[in-house]
Amino acid sequence: MSSSSTPADLVATISERHSSLSPKLAGIAAFALKNPEAFIRKTSREICAELKTSEPTLIRFCQVFGYAGLSDFRIDLALGLAGSRQGFVEPLAGDRRLANAEAKQSIARRAARLVEQDRSLLVDNGSTAEIFAASLRDVPAMTIMTTGIWVAQNALSHGHHTVMLTGGRIRPNAMSMTGRMVESSIGQMHFDTFVMGAASIDADHGLSTFQEDEAHNTRFMLEAARRVIVLADSTKFHKPSLHRICAMDHVDILVTDLASDDPRFTALEAQGTKIITTRTTDDTNAETAPDRDLDRDSGSA
């Protein structure tokens, strides 16, 4: 996203700019405002068929508001609706996977190096967690438990990890487990590391996510591990606060693509959070650089 707008005011921005758009783009704007759930949940082909427009026009509409494509736009539209309390529509897993995919790959690969000495992992659901699980191919055999169905599938594909799913009800939009059975599955188990993501990260508010039950489950999972690693690409910062998971003091390590001179990096570092960044100040990918160039530790982890 390159726009100066934030998810919190995206709905208002669409309303304000509606009258200045071309007829075709204005029609898309009206549909997004009047039927946000359909706009977020339908495929681009279904939206175009309903509005009698083309997919390039739909992408151009998103670009008018500073977004590279439909996935990024729809995620922020969902966040904007939740932040403004106009309603809640959970983004599709497919949109989450496409958003900032290259950065998530770098974050996941860097995080995989942090767990090479672990014998047991508890892993969250979500697009970055799925990529993280796919990055564990060269990590020594370990036991992995997760709430994410695709996380489990990716971890199992390596052929040498012991993989377990928690119990619970399946959330179809996220393909993850939720409910009290998540807690009962973990029970008295203890893990070396809990690897998690978040829909929103703020230095003051901490970590939050879309669903209240997911936030509740995640808080329980935090207590089941000796160490907590959070994976978060730059699109997750300064989003509207949703259902709060925890404060930043529960996080041992944050792996991100924020550059070390980014003000958001500085604010988190001031909280005492250990931050590992996959980028240098000139935005050059730093995955292969020595750890001393990646880690900035202003507190014990």
Secondary structure, DSSP 4 states (H G I P E B T S, - for coil): ---S--HHHHHHHHHHHGGGS-HHHHHHHHHHHH-HHHHHHS-HHHHHHHHT--HHHHHHHHHHTT-SSHHHHHHHHHHHHHHTTS---PPPHHHHHHTTHHHHHHHHHHHHHHTTT-SEEEE--SHHHHHHHHT-TTSPP-EEEESBHHHHHHHHTTSSSEEEE--SEEETTTTEEESHHHHHHHTT--EEEEEE--SEEETTTEEEES-HHHHHHHHHHHTTEEEEEEEE-GGGBTPPP-EEEE-GGG-SEEEE---TTSHHHHHHHHTT-EEEESB-TT--B-TTS-GGGTEE-SS--
